C-alpha cells in the first residue's frame, strides 16, 4: 500500500458551504479513480496543525497509482474548480508500507 497525505491551509473567510463542497468533490474521486484503495477528507483536529485545517488521507495500490491520480484530469478538475479557490497553501507527505 502506498500512502499520500495532503494538508490544506484554507484561505481566511471561506464560507463553510464552500469548504463542504470541496470536501465532497475530493471524496467523490474514490469512486471514479483506478488504483485508489481509500480517500478520506476531514477537518484537521491535530493540536499542532500550524494552520492546516483540512486533510486528505489516501491509500493507493502503488506509487504509480498515486502519481496517476495526481495527474488525472478528474483530480485536476477538482483541484482547479473546488480547491484552488479556497486553498492558501498545501503540504504533501507520501510513503509506502515497505520498511527499508
C-alpha positions in Angstrom: 0.0 0.0 0.0 1.3 3.5 -0.9 0.0 6.4 1.3 -0.4 10.0 0.5 -1.4 12.8 2.9 -2.2 16.3 1.7 -2.8 19.0 4.3 -4.6 22.2 3.2 -4.4 25.6 4.7 -7.7 27.3 3.7 -7.9 31.0 2.8 -9.4 33.2 5.6 -13.1 33.9 5.4 -14.1 31.0 3.2 -17.8 30.0 3.8 -18.4 26.6 5.4 -20.6 25.6 2.4 -17.7 26.2 0.0 -15.4 24.0 2.2 -18.0 21.3 2.3 -18.3 21.4 -1.5 -14.5 21.0 -1.8 -14.5 18.1 0.6 -17.3 16.3 -1.2 -15.7 16.8 -4.6 -12.5 15.3 -3.3 -14.2 12.4 -1.6 -16.2 11.5 -4.7 -13.0 10.8 -6.6 -12.6 7.5 -4.7 -15.5 6.1 -6.8 -14.1 7.1 -10.2 -10.3 6.7 -10.0 -8.4 3.4 -10.7 -5.9 2.2 -8.1 -7.4 4.1 -5.2 -7.8 2.0 -2.1 -9.3 4.7 0.0 -9.7 8.5 0.3 -10.7 10.3 3.5 -11.2 14.0 3.7 -11.5 15.5 7.1 -11.0 18.6 9.1 -7.6 18.6 10.8 -8.1 18.4 14.5 -4.4 18.0 15.5 -3.4 20.2 18.3 -0.4 21.5 16.4 -1.9 21.9 12.9 0.0 25.1 12.0 -3.0 26.5 10.2 -3.6 23.4 8.0 -7.3 22.9 8.6 -8.2 20.3 6.1 -6.6 16.9 5.4 -6.8 14.3 2.6 -5.7 10.8 3.7 -5.4 8.4 0.9 -4.1 4.9 0.1 -3.2 3.5 -3.3 -2.3 0.2 -4.8 1.1 1.5 -5.7 3.2 4.7 -6.0 2.4 4.7 -9.7 -1.3 4.7 -9.0 -0.8 7.7 -6.7 1.1 9.5 -9.4 -1.6 8.7 -12.0 -4.2 10.0 -9.6 -2.4 13.3 -9.0 -2.1 13.9 -12.8 -5.5 12.6 -13.7 -7.8 15.1 -15.5 -10.6 14.5 -13.0 -8.4 15.3 -10.0 -7.0 18.3 -11.8 -10.6 19.4 -12.5 -11.5 19.2 -8.8 -8.3 21.0 -7.9 -9.0 23.8 -10.3 -12.7 24.2 -9.6 -13.0 23.4 -5.9 -9.7 23.5 -4.1 -7.6 26.3 -5.7 -10.2 28.9 -5.0 -10.2 28.0 -1.2 -6.7 26.8 -0.5 -4.0 29.2 0.5 -1.2 26.6 0.8 -0.9 22.8 0.8 1.7 20.3 2.0 2.1 16.7 0.9 3.7 13.6 2.5 4.0 10.2 0.9 5.3 6.8 1.8 4.8 3.0 1.4 4.4 0.1 3.8 7.8 -1.3 2.6 10.2 -0.6 5.5 13.7 -0.4 4.2 
